[in-house]
Amino acid sequence: HTRYISVTGVQTCALPIFALGLAESGGLPATGKTYALYLPPSEVAVGTAATQLGISLGGILAPLVFAALAPIYGWRSTFLVCGVVGLVWVPSWLATLNAVPAGPAAEKKPEPIGGLLKDSRFYGIVVTNMFIMTLYSVWTNWTTLYFVQVHHMTAIEANRKFAWLPPVFATLGGAVGAWLVMFWIRRGVAIRLARVRVAWCAAIVLLTTALIPFAPSAEWAAAGISLSYFASVALSTTVYSSPIDLFGPGRAGFCVAALTLGYGLMQTFLSPYVGKTIDRVGFSPVFTALSFVPLLGAGIFHWTRRRT
């Protein structure tokens, strides 16, 4: 772990990282609760895509901010600037919350927690999320290092030229996944089937991740990563929408928090093995092996949604 941090000249400790994760952890459950209360079922995936838009914009800006500030003011300045910018949205959010009333879903009685925890579908979507988010985890954590090690760039050069590009396509993936769900639902396809269709389509596209090691140049590698990131977010969008279908808006925050917990646990166990594999044999086995994992996740998702 220290080796990969030192690529960018950063030396840090676990406590600030723990505090960062703790502070960020309420974000996704809060957004899940919001679109569950304000959007009809056919548009819930659009809300998920909007959430991913914000995450992707952060992913686009973060390497560019680092590349601009770190050479002049040091790497700590990027944390300071991004932390302050994170407060900007709060006044506008509070104003919107007070101005726009929640929809009729806000009045529905929530599913009892006890019944939810006994429902195999709850655990099915959590496990699904752990499988489908593996490549998403790779691209959010290892993209810059890939260009540094494989294409022999500096971290600043990799961030400036390529690392900001895949999150752009991730944003488009969320939008396309949400649009496909809405398109099929509005043409009479059942919500369950529409989400399963998108999941299978995205998982099949993710098989192309295994081809990235054969890219003849950094530009082609960036294109492959962008396609993989695109499909990862399209898949994530439809899975994160599913708790509202299954358990109603009253438990949307709890269920999205459970999905996020599953994602965090997956990263906890996956990241060390990814690092060790890269150390020993490079990125190729990582890309090849993980290209098949979302397909397994789509299968679990299909089984879970068939029980709806």
Solvent accessible surface area in square Angstrom, and as a share of the most:
residue,aa,sasa,rsa
1,H,159,0.71
2,T,87,0.51
3,R,123,0.45
4,Y,32,0.12
5,I,33,0.17
6,S,49,0.32
7,V,55,0.32
8,T,50,0.29
9,G,50,0.48
10,V,20,0.11
11,Q,109,0.48
12,T,64,0.37
13,C,75,0.45
14,A,79,0.61
15,L,132,0.66
16,P,71,0.45
17,I,85,0.43
18,F,132,0.55
19,A,52,0.40
20,L,90,0.45
21,G,38,0.36
22,L,120,0.60
23,A,85,0.66
24,E,112,0.50
25,S,60,0.39
26,G,45,0.43
27,G,39,0.38
28,L,48,0.24
29,P,20,0.13
30,A,58,0.45
31,T,48,0.28
32,G,0,0.00
33,K,66,0.28
34,T,38,0.22
35,Y,15,0.06
36,A,2,0.02
37,L,37,0.18
38,Y,66,0.25
39,L,53,0.27
40,P,65,0.41
41,P,73,0.46
42,S,20,0.13
43,E,45,0.20
44,V,1,0.00
45,A,0,0.00
46,V,59,0.34
47,G,9,0.08
48,T,10,0.06
49,A,12,0.09
50,A,60,0.47
51,T,26,0.15
52,Q,13,0.06
53,L,77,0.38
54,G,44,0.42
55,I,72,0.37
56,S,3,0.02
57,L,85,0.42
58,G,37,0.35
59,G,28,0.27
60,I,24,0.12
61,L,101,0.50
62,A,51,0.39
63,P,17,0.11
64,L,63,0.31
65,V,37,0.21
66,F,31,0.13
67,A,6,0.05
68,A,61,0.47
69,L,36,0.18
70,A,16,0.12
71,P,78,0.49
72,I,127,0.64
73,Y,152,0.58
74,G,30,0.29
75,W,50,0.17
76,R,166,0.61
77,S,20,0.13
78,T,11,0.07
79,F,124,0.52
80,L,126,0.62
81,V,61,0.35
82,C,60,0.36
83,G,48,0.46
84,V,88,0.51
85,V,89,0.51
86,G,35,0.34
87,L,124,0.62
88,V,106,0.61
89,W,144,0.50
90,V,52,0.30
91,P,89,0.56
92,S,68,0.44
93,W,88,0.31
94,L,90,0.45
95,A,64,0.49
96,T,70,0.41
97,L,76,0.38
98,N,129,0.66
99,A,80,0.62
100,V,70,0.40
101,P,112,0.70
102,A,45,0.35
103,G,22,0.21
104,P,114,0.72
105,A,21,0.16
106,A,49,0.38
107,E,156,0.70
108,K,132,0.56
109,K,186,0.79
110,P,55,0.34
111,E,65,0.29
112,P,86,0.54
113,I,58,0.29
114,G,42,0.40
115,G,35,0.34
116,L,0,0.00
117,L,75,0.38
118,K,176,0.75
119,D,28,0.15
120,S,48,0.31
121,R,47,0.17
122,F,11,0.04
123,Y,104,0.40
124,G,6,0.06
125,I,0,0.00
126,V,24,0.14
127,V,57,0.33
128,T,0,0.00
129,N,0,0.00
130,M,56,0.25
131,F,60,0.25
132,I,0,0.00
133,M,8,0.04
134,T,9,0.05
135,L,0,0.00
136,Y,14,0.05
137,S,3,0.02
138,V,2,0.01
139,W,7,0.02
140,T,61,0.36
141,N,82,0.42
142,W,25,0.09
143,T,9,0.05
144,T,32,0.18
145,L,14,0.07
146,Y,7,0.03
147,F,0,0.00
148,V,26,0.15
149,Q,53,0.23
150,V,61,0.35
151,H,43,0.19
152,H,158,0.70
153,M,25,0.11
154,T,88,0.51
155,A,10,0.07
156,I,51,0.26
157,E,55,0.25
158,A,0,0.00
159,N,10,0.05
160,R,130,0.47
161,K,107,0.45
162,F,19,0.08
163,A,9,0.07
164,W,76,0.27
165,L,50,0.25
166,P,1,0.01
167,P,8,0.05
168,V,46,0.27
169,F,74,0.31
170,A,0,0.00
171,T,26,0.15
172,L,89,0.44
173,G,0,0.00
174,G,1,0.01
175,A,51,0.40
176,V,61,0.35
177,G,1,0.01
178,A,2,0.02
179,W,132,0.46
180,L,46,0.23
181,V,0,0.00
182,M,34,0.15
183,F,62,0.26
184,W,49,0.17
185,I,29,0.14
186,R,142,0.52
187,R,156,0.57
188,G,71,0.68
189,V,29,0.16
190,A,57,0.44
191,I,53,0.27
192,R,74,0.27
193,L,63,0.31
194,A,0,0.00
195,R,0,0.00
196,V,4,0.02
197,R,88,0.32
198,V,3,0.02
199,A,0,0.00
200,W,79,0.28
201,C,67,0.40
202,A,6,0.05
203,A,0,0.00
204,I,100,0.51
205,V,53,0.31
206,L,0,0.00
207,L,56,0.28
208,T,50,0.29
209,T,1,0.00
210,A,20,0.15
211,L,116,0.58
212,I,6,0.03
213,P,41,0.26
214,F,162,0.68
215,A,25,0.20
216,P,114,0.72
217,S,36,0.23
218,A,12,0.09
219,E,109,0.49
220,W,165,0.58
221,A,0,0.00
222,A,2,0.02
223,A,53,0.41
224,G,21,0.20
225,I,0,0.00
226,S,3,0.02
227,L,77,0.39
228,S,0,0.00
229,Y,12,0.05
230,F,52,0.21
231,A,2,0.01
232,S,0,0.00
233,V,0,0.00
234,A,7,0.05
235,L,0,0.00
236,S,7,0.05
237,T,1,0.01
238,T,0,0.00
239,V,0,0.00
240,Y,12,0.05
241,S,0,0.00
242,S,0,0.00
243,P,0,0.00
244,I,16,0.08
245,D,40,0.21
246,L,18,0.09
247,F,10,0.04
248,G,22,0.21
249,P,13,0.08
250,G,22,0.21
251,R,56,0.20
252,A,0,0.00
253,G,16,0.15
254,F,81,0.34
255,C,0,0.00
256,V,1,0.01
257,A,40,0.31
258,A,13,0.10
259,L,0,0.00
260,T,31,0.18
261,L,114,0.57
262,G,1,0.01
263,Y,30,0.12
264,G,31,0.30
265,L,81,0.40
266,M,16,0.07
267,Q,44,0.20
268,T,87,0.50
269,F,137,0.57
270,L,34,0.17
271,S,35,0.22
272,P,67,0.42
273,Y,142,0.54
274,V,6,0.03
275,G,8,0.08
276,K,103,0.44
277,T,40,0.23
278,I,6,0.03
279,D,75,0.39
280,R,191,0.70
281,V,99,0.57
282,G,23,0.22
283,F,10,0.04
284,S,53,0.34
285,P,55,0.34
286,V,9,0.05
287,F,1,0.00
288,T,60,0.35
289,A,61,0.47
290,L,17,0.08
291,S,0,0.00
292,F,118,0.49
293,V,34,0.20
294,P,0,0.00
295,L,54,0.27
296,L,100,0.50
297,G,0,0.00
298,A,1,0.01
299,G,25,0.24
300,I,39,0.20
301,F,0,0.00
302,H,58,0.26
303,W,132,0.46
304,T,0,0.00
305,R,2,0.01
306,R,171,0.63
307,R,119,0.43
308,T,82,0.48
